[in-house]
Amino acid sequence: MKKILFVILAALLILSIFTTGCGIIKVKELAPIEDVDIWADNSSPREYFVDVVSGEPTTCSKFDSYNVTRAGNTTIIVEIFNLRSIFGACGEELRFAEHTIPLGSDFVTGVNYTVEVNDVTETFVA
């Protein structure tokens, strides 16, 4: 009985992959980065942001999430993730997603900071 149920579920999974065009199995991966721009608003204390343009390299890739962490006193690491369907028919259409990501206001005036966004590194002076 368990074998029959397993075969039926496997067949339904394969059928759903081929009928929807994109697989239902998803993989989380780092997105390609097209552009990074760091800026601050005029509040007191100043709040810093990074504008990021990330790529969605296939029709089965879509922006998923981002994560911001501090590494030491002067390095901020931003990870941008896509979710990509596998086992489906995906087109090679490069699309883009734009994000404005808050970095916070905990910066010392006159100090150099490094922001790493996936494989792109930018610096700024607070």
VMD Tcl script that builds the backbone (N, CA, C; Angstrom):
set m [mol new atoms 378]
animate dup $m
set s [atomselect $m all]
$s set {name element resname resid chain x y z} {
  {N N MET 1 A 0.819 -1.203 0.000}
  {CA C MET 1 A 0.000 0.000 0.000}
  {C C MET 1 A 0.864 1.269 0.000}
  {N N LYS 2 A 1.936 1.274 0.810}
  {CA C LYS 2 A 2.809 2.446 0.860}
  {C C LYS 2 A 3.511 2.669 -0.472}
  {N N LYS 3 A 3.887 1.582 -1.154}
  {CA C LYS 3 A 4.554 1.705 -2.452}
  {C C LYS 3 A 3.620 2.320 -3.485}
  {N N ILE 4 A 2.362 1.894 -3.478}
  {CA C ILE 4 A 1.395 2.435 -4.433}
  {C C ILE 4 A 1.175 3.923 -4.171}
  {N N LEU 5 A 1.035 4.296 -2.920}
  {CA C LEU 5 A 0.850 5.699 -2.565}
  {C C LEU 5 A 2.063 6.527 -2.993}
  {N N PHE 6 A 3.254 5.999 -2.776}
  {CA C PHE 6 A 4.484 6.691 -3.185}
  {C C PHE 6 A 4.522 6.887 -4.696}
  {N N VAL 7 A 4.170 5.866 -5.460}
  {CA C VAL 7 A 4.168 5.954 -6.922}
  {C C VAL 7 A 3.152 6.985 -7.393}
  {N N ILE 8 A 1.984 7.004 -6.775}
  {CA C ILE 8 A 0.952 7.981 -7.152}
  {C C ILE 8 A 1.421 9.403 -6.857}
  {N N LEU 9 A 1.995 9.618 -5.684}
  {CA C LEU 9 A 2.496 10.959 -5.343}
  {C C LEU 9 A 3.620 11.385 -6.268}
  {N N ALA 10 A 4.528 10.486 -6.602}
  {CA C ALA 10 A 5.625 10.804 -7.524}
  {C C ALA 10 A 5.076 11.157 -8.901}
  {N N ALA 11 A 4.088 10.418 -9.361}
  {CA C ALA 11 A 3.482 10.701 -10.668}
  {C C ALA 11 A 2.797 12.063 -10.663}
  {N N LEU 12 A 2.098 12.384 -9.590}
  {CA C LEU 12 A 1.447 13.697 -9.489}
  {C C LEU 12 A 2.472 14.831 -9.469}
  {N N LEU 13 A 3.580 14.621 -8.787}
  {CA C LEU 13 A 4.645 15.628 -8.751}
  {C C LEU 13 A 5.209 15.858 -10.147}
  {N N ILE 14 A 5.512 14.800 -10.852}
  {CA C ILE 14 A 6.061 14.921 -12.213}
  {C C ILE 14 A 5.039 15.573 -13.129}
  {N N LEU 15 A 3.801 15.182 -13.030}
  {CA C LEU 15 A 2.746 15.772 -13.852}
  {C C LEU 15 A 2.603 17.265 -13.576}
  {N N SER 16 A 2.660 17.670 -12.318}
  {CA C SER 16 A 2.524 19.094 -11.981}
  {C C SER 16 A 3.694 19.905 -12.518}
  {N N ILE 17 A 4.882 19.322 -12.550}
  {CA C ILE 17 A 6.054 20.022 -13.080}
  {C C ILE 17 A 5.878 20.298 -14.567}
  {N N PHE 18 A 5.426 19.311 -15.315}
  {CA C PHE 18 A 5.307 19.477 -16.756}
  {C C PHE 18 A 4.092 20.284 -17.166}
  {N N THR 19 A 3.046 20.298 -16.373}
  {CA C THR 19 A 1.844 21.044 -16.754}
  {C C THR 19 A 1.905 22.506 -16.347}
  {N N THR 20 A 2.706 22.867 -15.327}
  {CA C THR 20 A 2.758 24.263 -14.900}
  {C C THR 20 A 3.901 25.032 -15.542}
  {N N GLY 21 A 4.883 24.354 -16.124}
  {CA C GLY 21 A 5.996 25.037 -16.763}
  {C C GLY 21 A 7.141 25.312 -15.819}
  {N N CYS 22 A 6.895 25.453 -14.553}
  {CA C CYS 22 A 7.953 25.646 -13.569}
  {C C CYS 22 A 7.742 24.638 -12.452}
  {N N GLY 23 A 8.829 24.098 -11.987}
  {CA C GLY 23 A 8.742 23.072 -10.961}
  {C C GLY 23 A 8.255 23.626 -9.637}
  {N N ILE 24 A 7.734 22.745 -8.818}
  {CA C ILE 24 A 7.270 23.160 -7.505}
  {C C ILE 24 A 8.365 23.036 -6.460}
  {N N ILE 25 A 9.493 22.458 -6.860}
  {CA C ILE 25 A 10.635 22.371 -5.954}
  {C C ILE 25 A 11.446 23.651 -6.125}
  {N N LYS 26 A 11.705 24.348 -5.028}
  {CA C LYS 26 A 12.372 25.647 -5.079}
  {C C LYS 26 A 13.737 25.576 -4.407}
  {N N VAL 27 A 14.685 26.356 -4.951}
  {CA C VAL 27 A 16.032 26.451 -4.405}
  {C C VAL 27 A 16.303 27.912 -4.072}
  {N N LYS 28 A 16.768 28.172 -2.857}
  {CA C LYS 28 A 17.130 29.531 -2.447}
  {C C LYS 28 A 18.599 29.745 -2.797}
  {N N GLU 29 A 18.893 30.843 -3.540}
  {CA C GLU 29 A 20.260 31.109 -3.976}
  {C C GLU 29 A 20.526 32.615 -3.982}
  {N N LEU 30 A 21.807 32.976 -3.912}
  {CA C LEU 30 A 22.177 34.387 -3.970}
  {C C LEU 30 A 21.839 34.952 -5.342}
  {N N ALA 31 A 21.265 36.137 -5.360}
  {CA C ALA 31 A 20.873 36.783 -6.609}
  {C C ALA 31 A 22.064 37.512 -7.225}
  {N N PRO 32 A 22.129 37.594 -8.548}
  {CA C PRO 32 A 23.145 38.435 -9.176}
  {C C PRO 32 A 22.813 39.907 -8.916}
  {N N ILE 33 A 23.826 40.706 -8.636}
  {CA C ILE 33 A 23.625 42.123 -8.300}
  {C C ILE 33 A 24.010 42.983 -9.496}
  {N N GLU 34 A 23.097 43.872 -9.881}
  {CA C GLU 34 A 23.311 44.752 -11.030}
  {C C GLU 34 A 23.788 46.139 -10.612}
  {N N ASP 35 A 23.296 46.645 -9.450}
  {CA C ASP 35 A 23.648 48.006 -9.038}
  {C C ASP 35 A 23.468 48.148 -7.532}
  {N N VAL 36 A 24.351 48.963 -6.922}
  {CA C VAL 36 A 24.305 49.238 -5.481}
  {C C VAL 36 A 24.528 50.734 -5.287}
  {N N ASP 37 A 23.670 51.374 -4.499}
  {CA C ASP 37 A 23.812 52.798 -4.209}
  {C C ASP 37 A 23.511 53.022 -2.729}
  {N N ILE 38 A 24.456 53.628 -2.005}
  {CA C ILE 38 A 24.299 53.876 -0.568}
  {C C ILE 38 A 23.968 55.350 -0.365}
  {N N TRP 39 A 23.007 55.639 0.502}
  {CA C TRP 39 A 22.604 57.019 0.755}
  {C C TRP 39 A 22.082 57.163 2.177}
  {N N ALA 40 A 21.970 58.419 2.609}
  {CA C ALA 40 A 21.467 58.727 3.955}
  {C C ALA 40 A 20.362 59.772 3.850}
  {N N ASP 41 A 19.415 59.692 4.773}
  {CA C ASP 41 A 18.368 60.701 4.800}
  {C C ASP 41 A 18.829 61.884 5.650}
  {N N ASN 42 A 17.953 62.846 5.863}
  {CA C ASN 42 A 18.309 64.050 6.611}
  {C C ASN 42 A 17.815 64.029 8.045}
  {N N SER 43 A 17.468 62.859 8.545}
  {CA C SER 43 A 16.984 62.780 9.919}
  {C C SER 43 A 18.146 62.916 10.907}
  {N N SER 44 A 17.827 63.018 12.170}
  {CA C SER 44 A 18.861 63.092 13.206}
  {C C SER 44 A 18.545 62.058 14.273}
  {N N PRO 45 A 19.365 61.038 14.432}
  {CA C PRO 45 A 20.586 60.749 13.673}
  {C C PRO 45 A 20.240 60.277 12.260}
  {N N ARG 46 A 21.227 60.407 11.372}
  {CA C ARG 46 A 21.027 60.031 9.973}
  {C C ARG 46 A 20.789 58.529 9.849}
  {N N GLU 47 A 19.812 58.184 9.049}
  {CA C GLU 47 A 19.512 56.788 8.738}
  {C C GLU 47 A 20.124 56.479 7.374}
  {N N TYR 48 A 20.853 55.363 7.291}
  {CA C TYR 48 A 21.507 54.971 6.046}
  {C C TYR 48 A 20.726 53.850 5.373}
  {N N PHE 49 A 20.769 53.865 4.025}
  {CA C PHE 49 A 20.051 52.898 3.208}
  {C C PHE 49 A 20.951 52.447 2.070}
  {N N VAL 50 A 20.647 51.289 1.529}
  {CA C VAL 50 A 21.301 50.840 0.310}
  {C C VAL 50 A 20.202 50.483 -0.690}
  {N N ASP 51 A 20.271 51.098 -1.875}
  {CA C ASP 51 A 19.381 50.734 -2.979}
  {C C ASP 51 A 20.093 49.661 -3.786}
  {N N VAL 52 A 19.421 48.549 -4.002}
  {CA C VAL 52 A 20.019 47.424 -4.717}
  {C C VAL 52 A 19.108 47.033 -5.872}
  {N N VAL 53 A 19.719 46.812 -7.029}
  {CA C VAL 53 A 19.019 46.217 -8.160}
  {C C VAL 53 A 19.598 44.817 -8.319}
  {N N SER 54 A 18.733 43.811 -8.117}
  {CA C SER 54 A 19.174 42.426 -8.252}
  {C C SER 54 A 18.523 41.808 -9.483}
  {N N GLY 55 A 19.201 40.811 -10.032}
  {CA C GLY 55 A 18.703 40.155 -11.231}
  {C C GLY 55 A 17.898 38.915 -10.915}
  {N N GLU 56 A 16.972 38.631 -11.808}
  {CA C GLU 56 A 16.221 37.384 -11.811}
  {C C GLU 56 A 16.503 36.755 -13.172}
  {N N PRO 57 A 17.560 35.924 -13.256}
  {CA C PRO 57 A 18.102 35.524 -14.556}
  {C C PRO 57 A 17.234 34.614 -15.414}
  {N N THR 58 A 16.229 33.961 -14.854}
  {CA C THR 58 A 15.337 33.137 -15.666}
  {C C THR 58 A 13.897 33.424 -15.265}
  {N N THR 59 A 12.979 32.923 -16.068}
  {CA C THR 59 A 11.562 33.109 -15.747}
  {C C THR 59 A 11.144 32.280 -14.539}
  {N N CYS 60 A 11.995 31.369 -14.090}
  {CA C CYS 60 A 11.705 30.563 -12.896}
  {C C CYS 60 A 12.386 31.123 -11.649}
  {N N SER 61 A 13.076 32.279 -11.767}
  {CA C SER 61 A 13.730 32.921 -10.621}
  {C C SER 61 A 12.920 34.130 -10.196}
  {N N LYS 62 A 12.806 34.318 -8.883}
  {CA C LYS 62 A 12.073 35.471 -8.359}
  {C C LYS 62 A 12.710 35.887 -7.039}
  {N N PHE 63 A 12.750 37.210 -6.798}
  {CA C PHE 63 A 13.269 37.709 -5.531}
  {C C PHE 63 A 12.540 37.029 -4.379}
  {N N ASP 64 A 13.322 36.643 -3.359}
  {CA C ASP 64 A 12.739 35.979 -2.192}
  {C C ASP 64 A 12.873 36.835 -0.936}
  {N N SER 65 A 14.118 37.224 -0.587}
  {CA C SER 65 A 14.328 37.910 0.686}
  {C C SER 65 A 15.719 38.527 0.720}
  {N N TYR 66 A 15.968 39.290 1.790}
  {CA C TYR 66 A 17.312 39.798 2.036}
  {C C TYR 66 A 17.617 39.663 3.514}
  {N N ASN 67 A 18.920 39.710 3.820}
  {CA C ASN 67 A 19.391 39.599 5.194}
  {C C ASN 67 A 20.515 40.616 5.391}
  {N N VAL 68 A 20.470 41.370 6.483}
  {CA C VAL 68 A 21.502 42.367 6.791}
  {C C VAL 68 A 22.169 41.986 8.108}
  {N N THR 69 A 23.515 41.909 8.096}
  {CA C THR 69 A 24.271 41.623 9.320}
  {C C THR 69 A 25.479 42.546 9.384}
  {N N ARG 70 A 25.966 42.777 10.587}
  {CA C ARG 70 A 27.195 43.547 10.793}
  {C C ARG 70 A 28.319 42.573 11.070}
  {N N ALA 71 A 29.483 42.838 10.467}
  {CA C ALA 71 A 30.684 42.041 10.699}
  {C C ALA 71 A 31.740 43.008 11.235}
  {N N GLY 72 A 31.942 43.001 12.524}
  {CA C GLY 72 A 32.852 43.972 13.123}
  {C C GLY 72 A 32.188 45.328 13.222}
  {N N ASN 73 A 33.021 46.373 13.365}
  {CA C ASN 73 A 32.481 47.722 13.551}
  {C C ASN 73 A 32.174 48.451 12.256}
  {N N THR 74 A 32.823 48.070 11.144}
  {CA C THR 74 A 32.716 48.885 9.937}
  {C C THR 74 A 32.279 48.126 8.688}
  {N N THR 75 A 31.847 46.901 8.815}
  {CA C THR 75 A 31.413 46.131 7.646}
  {C C THR 75 A 29.963 45.696 7.816}
  {N N ILE 76 A 29.175 45.952 6.772}
  {CA C ILE 76 A 27.780 45.538 6.734}
  {C C ILE 76 A 27.647 44.543 5.588}
  {N N ILE 77 A 27.070 43.388 5.874}
  {CA C ILE 77 A 26.883 42.363 4.849}
  {C C ILE 77 A 25.395 42.263 4.538}
  {N N VAL 78 A 25.072 42.456 3.262}
  {CA C VAL 78 A 23.694 42.347 2.789}
  {C C VAL 78 A 23.635 41.169 1.819}
  {N N GLU 79 A 22.774 40.213 2.102}
  {CA C GLU 79 A 22.586 39.077 1.208}
  {C C GLU 79 A 21.206 39.186 0.572}
  {N N ILE 80 A 21.178 39.129 -0.762}
  {CA C ILE 80 A 19.937 39.175 -1.518}
  {C C ILE 80 A 19.709 37.769 -2.089}
  {N N PHE 81 A 18.537 37.215 -1.830}
  {CA C PHE 81 A 18.250 35.851 -2.267}
  {C C PHE 81 A 17.118 35.804 -3.285}
  {N N ASN 82 A 17.289 34.925 -4.265}
  {CA C ASN 82 A 16.220 34.562 -5.184}
  {C C ASN 82 A 15.727 33.174 -4.821}
  {N N LEU 83 A 14.507 32.897 -5.214}
  {CA C LEU 83 A 13.958 31.559 -5.123}
  {C C LEU 83 A 13.781 31.085 -6.557}
  {N N ARG 84 A 14.380 29.931 -6.898}
  {CA C ARG 84 A 14.334 29.430 -8.259}
  {C C ARG 84 A 13.671 28.056 -8.293}
  {N N SER 85 A 12.695 27.933 -9.185}
  {CA C SER 85 A 12.046 26.640 -9.393}
  {C C SER 85 A 12.979 25.762 -10.221}
  {N N ILE 86 A 13.023 24.480 -9.871}
  {CA C ILE 86 A 13.844 23.561 -10.646}
  {C C ILE 86 A 12.953 22.498 -11.271}
  {N N PHE 87 A 13.476 21.832 -12.249}
  {CA C PHE 87 A 12.774 20.772 -12.987}
  {C C PHE 87 A 11.641 21.318 -13.845}
  {N N GLY 88 A 11.703 22.561 -14.237}
  {CA C GLY 88 A 10.671 23.116 -15.097}
  {C C GLY 88 A 11.281 23.751 -16.327}
  {N N ALA 89 A 10.438 24.139 -17.252}
  {CA C ALA 89 A 10.889 24.826 -18.453}
  {C C ALA 89 A 11.015 26.313 -18.129}
  {N N CYS 90 A 12.242 26.818 -18.101}
  {CA C CYS 90 A 12.499 28.210 -17.739}
  {C C CYS 90 A 13.074 28.960 -18.927}
  {N N GLY 91 A 12.563 30.153 -19.161}
  {CA C GLY 91 A 13.094 30.997 -20.221}
  {C C GLY 91 A 14.296 31.789 -19.727}
  {N N GLU 92 A 15.132 32.225 -20.647}
  {CA C GLU 92 A 16.333 33.004 -20.319}
  {C C GLU 92 A 16.033 34.503 -20.349}
  {N N GLU 93 A 15.025 34.927 -19.668}
  {CA C GLU 93 A 14.610 36.329 -19.640}
  {C C GLU 93 A 15.158 36.995 -18.381}
  {N N LEU 94 A 16.098 37.941 -18.556}
  {CA C LEU 94 A 16.676 38.631 -17.409}
  {C C LEU 94 A 15.742 39.754 -16.968}
  {N N ARG 95 A 15.263 39.639 -15.742}
  {CA C ARG 95 A 14.413 40.670 -15.145}
  {C C ARG 95 A 15.135 41.219 -13.928}
  {N N PHE 96 A 14.636 42.321 -13.392}
  {CA C PHE 96 A 15.288 42.965 -12.263}
  {C C PHE 96 A 14.286 43.250 -11.153}
  {N N ALA 97 A 14.794 43.260 -9.917}
  {CA C ALA 97 A 14.000 43.647 -8.750}
  {C C ALA 97 A 14.760 44.756 -8.034}
  {N N GLU 98 A 14.062 45.787 -7.606}
  {CA C GLU 98 A 14.675 46.911 -6.904}
  {C C GLU 98 A 14.295 46.873 -5.437}
  {N N HIS 99 A 15.280 47.152 -4.572}
  {CA C HIS 99 A 15.068 47.088 -3.134}
  {C C HIS 99 A 15.717 48.309 -2.475}
  {N N THR 100 A 15.044 48.910 -1.511}
  {CA C THR 100 A 15.651 49.908 -0.635}
  {C C THR 100 A 15.732 49.261 0.736}
  {N N ILE 101 A 16.965 49.051 1.204}
  {CA C ILE 101 A 17.197 48.280 2.420}
  {C C ILE 101 A 17.775 49.192 3.494}
  {N N PRO 102 A 17.112 49.301 4.639}
  {CA C PRO 102 A 17.645 50.136 5.726}
  {C C PRO 102 A 18.874 49.487 6.360}
  {N N LEU 103 A 19.902 50.308 6.593}
  {CA C LEU 103 A 21.126 49.844 7.247}
  {C C LEU 103 A 21.202 50.296 8.697}
  {N N GLY 104 A 20.332 51.219 9.082}
  {CA C GLY 104 A 20.314 51.695 10.456}
  {C C GLY 104 A 20.923 53.073 10.598}
  {N N SER 105 A 21.077 53.499 11.847}
  {CA C SER 105 A 21.614 54.833 12.133}
  {C C SER 105 A 22.818 54.768 13.070}
  {N N ASP 106 A 23.335 53.574 13.297}
  {CA C ASP 106 A 24.454 53.370 14.223}
  {C C ASP 106 A 25.794 53.504 13.493}
  {N N PHE 107 A 26.068 54.719 12.996}
  {CA C PHE 107 A 27.306 54.985 12.259}
  {C C PHE 107 A 28.000 56.197 12.862}
  {N N VAL 108 A 29.324 56.171 12.912}
  {CA C VAL 108 A 30.121 57.250 13.486}
  {C C VAL 108 A 30.557 58.190 12.358}
  {N N THR 109 A 30.287 59.477 12.528}
  {CA C THR 109 A 30.647 60.469 11.526}
  {C C THR 109 A 32.147 60.453 11.258}
  {N N GLY 110 A 32.512 60.463 9.955}
  {CA C GLY 110 A 33.909 60.497 9.536}
  {C C GLY 110 A 34.563 59.127 9.399}
  {N N VAL 111 A 33.871 58.068 9.754}
  {CA C VAL 111 A 34.436 56.716 9.681}
  {C C VAL 111 A 34.071 56.081 8.336}
  {N N ASN 112 A 35.035 55.352 7.736}
  {CA C ASN 112 A 34.798 54.605 6.495}
  {C C ASN 112 A 34.086 53.292 6.810}
  {N N TYR 113 A 33.057 52.995 6.031}
  {CA C TYR 113 A 32.301 51.747 6.184}
  {C C TYR 113 A 32.299 50.997 4.856}
  {N N THR 114 A 32.222 49.681 4.950}
  {CA C THR 114 A 32.156 48.814 3.781}
  {C C THR 114 A 30.815 48.096 3.789}
  {N N VAL 115 A 30.159 48.097 2.631}
  {CA C VAL 115 A 28.908 47.368 2.468}
  {C C VAL 115 A 29.133 46.310 1.392}
  {N N GLU 116 A 28.951 45.052 1.773}
  {CA C GLU 116 A 29.091 43.935 0.830}
  {C C GLU 116 A 27.697 43.421 0.490}
  {N N VAL 117 A 27.336 43.521 -0.790}
  {CA C VAL 117 A 26.040 43.031 -1.265}
  {C C VAL 117 A 26.323 41.875 -2.225}
  {N N ASN 118 A 26.145 40.660 -1.724}
  {CA C ASN 118 A 26.504 39.432 -2.448}
  {C C ASN 118 A 27.947 39.544 -2.935}
  {N N ASP 119 A 28.184 39.729 -4.234}
  {CA C ASP 119 A 29.562 39.793 -4.735}
  {C C ASP 119 A 30.019 41.211 -5.073}
  {N N VAL 120 A 29.272 42.230 -4.644}
  {CA C VAL 120 A 29.605 43.636 -4.917}
  {C C VAL 120 A 29.967 44.318 -3.601}
  {N N THR 121 A 31.083 45.057 -3.604}
  {CA C THR 121 A 31.532 45.777 -2.414}
  {C C THR 121 A 31.558 47.268 -2.694}
  {N N GLU 122 A 30.951 48.050 -1.815}
  {CA C GLU 122 A 30.945 49.508 -1.899}
  {C C GLU 122 A 31.392 50.067 -0.547}
  {N N THR 123 A 31.974 51.252 -0.570}
  {CA C THR 123 A 32.361 51.917 0.682}
  {C C THR 123 A 31.718 53.297 0.739}
  {N N PHE 124 A 31.590 53.801 1.981}
  {CA C PHE 124 A 31.077 55.155 2.176}
  {C C PHE 124 A 31.639 55.689 3.484}
  {N N VAL 125 A 31.633 57.025 3.606}
  {CA C VAL 125 A 32.047 57.699 4.827}
  {C C VAL 125 A 30.804 58.269 5.479}
  {N N ALA 126 A 30.587 57.901 6.741}
  {CA C ALA 126 A 29.398 58.379 7.456}
  {C C ALA 126 A 29.504 59.864 7.727}
}
mol reanalyze $m
mol bondsrecalc $m
mol representation Tube
mol addrep $m
